[in-house]
């Protein structure tokens, strides 16, 4: 999850000022965690406690109300009478990486990812996107190579993963739909040389930068198992103690390994 959170924070300042390049400052003064981080940690908390997703997501959103939630999610989070709202957007995919780290089989990953998505994003494309991201994380952390992940997600979900970020970038525009943003984020993860490289590629698309970088960073962390120490420290300084505590407990309980590099 450190990779996902890093992507969220780094991408947070570029959503309103889209880039079309991979060279940019990682942590300008305005860089901060957004709803992607809050809800990723809510999913992690639900997994740790065996809790229901809906009340946990609502509780985290209310504790961190200024994280930039989408309008439909915000209405849902503050009104317990509301159920899932048919969203086809990428919100369930952005928060799902803990499922890929916590589950032990592909079938379990797919089922749990769907459960985590459907409390809000119950459109089939949004559910599939959450499953795709969680499965990519699971496959990566269990030793699958990028090409094997590409083939599995292409066959299972029909994603067009035979493209490159360089080819997509020039014409790509802001898109929050699951179908129009998640495959590109997956490609950034599979192409990137490490977590930072994946995040840079995702942000360079000039799209929904925090969410796409969050997805790419989470997959890339599982794929590489390392992050630069400087990146970890910069992210950690921007998180409240509650988030750091959840991360520590999750990594301990689920045996997630993350090595630091000297970069």
Secondary structure, 3 states (H helix, E strand, C coil): CHHHHHHHHHHCCCCCCCCCCCCCCCCCCCCCCCHHHHHHHHHHHHHHHCCCHHHHHHHHHHHCCCCCCCHHHHHHHCCCCCCCCCCCECHHHHCCHHHHHHCCCHHHHHHHHHHHHHCCCCCHHHHHHHHHHHHHHHHHHCCCCHHHHHHHHHHHHCCCCCCCHHHHHCCCCCCCEHHHHHHHHHHHHHHCCCHHHHHHHHHHCCCCHHHHHHHHHHHHHHHHCEEEHHHHHHHHCCCCHHHHHHHHHHHHHCCCCCEEECC
